[in-house]
Amino acid sequence: CSSDLVTDTQSGEVLHGATVTLTPGGISRTTGDDGTYEFLNLEPGQYQVEARKVDYVTNTKSVSVVTGKNAMGDITLTPVKKDAKIELGVSTLNFGKTNTSLSFDIFNKGTAKFNWNISGLDKVDWLEVNPASGALEAGKSCAVQVSLLREKLTENKELTIIINADKESVSLKITAEVERKTSKIEIIPPFSSLIKKYASSTKKSSFFL
């Protein structure tokens, strides 16, 4: 083989730092910055070329070496598929009539880092979300704080927000109720009943000398 090439199957870019092993013989080479490798002075025959690199699927290729001819040992590697999978700790946040602050967790259950953001809050002035976007490594989680501005709540509310992560999205339902303040009304008994009550108490407290 002479200056054979290792490339990315999808992009066609050359891959430097890939390990290429020849069988039989067990000889290994590492591709250079230009993605090439070379095995010299091989005996005629059939060989297996194996290429491997971190984050790529290992690939093998059969190569026939014939005296006086260059064997074609170019080989491609396919990137390992990395999936981002977003999950929420809850599906609903219910503020009820008194709560003003609740939170939920975002989990990355996949194998790749993803960027996330929250949509569905346009023109919503009675909620504040912090943070509203971020990045999350695989296997990690983060907490999002949701604050209810009760002074701006004039009626019961129900809202669905969307948490987006790359090509995935999940929804979260938020509900809140207006706190109804009841006023106490003091009932004053009729004037005649007050007179009777006063007369009764005066009679019980009188005494003779």
Backbone hydrogen bonds, N-H to C=O, Kabsch-Sander energy under -0.5 kcal/mol:
donor,donor_aa,acceptor,acceptor_aa,energy
2,S,71,A,-0.6
4,D,37,Y,-1.8
6,V,35,G,-2.4
7,T,75,I,-1.7
8,D,13,E,-2.9
9,T,77,L,-2.8
12,G,8,D,-2.1
15,L,6,V,-2.7
16,H,14,V,-0.6
17,G,31,T,-1.9
18,A,15,L,-0.5
19,T,52,R,-2.7
20,V,18,A,-0.5
20,V,29,R,-3.3
21,T,50,E,-3.0
22,L,27,I,-3.1
23,T,48,Q,-2.4
26,G,22,L,-1.7
27,I,22,L,-0.8
29,R,20,V,-2.6
31,T,18,A,-2.5
32,G,36,T,-1.7
35,G,32,G,-2.2
37,Y,4,D,-2.2
39,F,1,C,-0.5
45,G,65,V,-2.0
47,Y,63,V,-2.9
48,Q,23,T,-3.4
49,V,61,K,-3.3
50,E,21,T,-2.7
50,E,48,Q,-0.6
51,A,59,N,-3.0
52,R,19,T,-2.2
56,Y,53,K,-1.9
57,V,78,T,-3.2
59,N,51,A,-2.3
61,K,49,V,-2.2
63,V,47,Y,-3.0
65,V,45,G,-3.4
65,V,63,V,-0.6
66,V,64,S,-0.6
69,K,66,V,-2.2
71,A,69,K,-0.5
73,G,71,A,-0.9
75,I,5,L,-2.8
77,L,7,T,-2.5
78,T,57,V,-0.6
80,V,55,D,-2.7
83,D,81,K,-0.5
85,K,83,D,-0.5
87,E,107,F,-2.1
89,G,105,D,-2.2
93,L,173,K,-3.0
95,F,93,L,-0.6
95,F,175,T,-2.9
98,T,95,F,-0.7
99,N,95,F,-1.6
102,L,146,V,-2.6
104,F,144,V,-1.9
106,I,142,C,-2.9
107,F,87,E,-3.3
108,N,140,K,-2.6
109,K,85,K,-3.0
109,K,107,F,-0.8
110,G,85,K,-0.6
111,T,83,D,-3.2
112,A,83,D,-1.0
114,F,136,L,-2.2
116,W,134,G,-3.0
117,N,164,N,-2.0
118,I,132,A,-1.9
119,S,162,I,-2.9
124,V,121,L,-1.8
125,D,123,K,-0.8
128,E,147,S,-2.2
130,N,145,Q,-2.5
134,G,116,W,-2.3
136,L,114,F,-2.9
139,G,108,N,-2.0
140,K,137,E,-1.9
142,C,106,I,-1.9
144,V,104,F,-2.9
145,Q,130,N,-2.8
146,V,102,L,-3.4
147,S,128,E,-3.1
147,S,145,Q,-0.5
148,L,100,T,-3.0
149,L,126,W,-2.3
149,L,147,S,-0.5
150,R,148,L,-1.2
152,K,149,L,-1.8
153,L,150,R,-1.5
154,T,152,K,-0.8
157,K,176,A,-2.8
159,L,174,I,-3.1
161,I,159,L,-0.5
161,I,172,L,-2.6
162,I,119,S,-2.6
163,I,170,V,-3.1
164,N,117,N,-3.1
164,N,162,I,-0.7
165,A,168,E,-3.2
166,D,115,N,-1.0
168,E,165,A,-2.8
170,V,163,I,-2.1
172,L,161,I,-2.4
173,K,91,S,-2.3
174,I,159,L,-3.7
175,T,93,L,-2.5
176,A,157,K,-2.3
177,E,96,G,-2.8
180,R,178,V,-0.7
181,K,179,E,-0.6
182,T,180,R,-0.6
186,E,184,K,-0.6
187,I,185,I,-0.6
188,I,186,E,-0.7
194,L,190,P,-1.2
195,I,191,F,-1.8
196,K,192,S,-2.0
197,K,193,S,-2.1
198,Y,194,L,-2.2
199,A,195,I,-2.6
200,S,196,K,-2.2
201,S,197,K,-2.0
202,T,198,Y,-1.9
203,K,199,A,-2.0
204,K,200,S,-1.7
205,S,201,S,-1.1
206,S,202,T,-0.6
206,S,203,K,-0.8
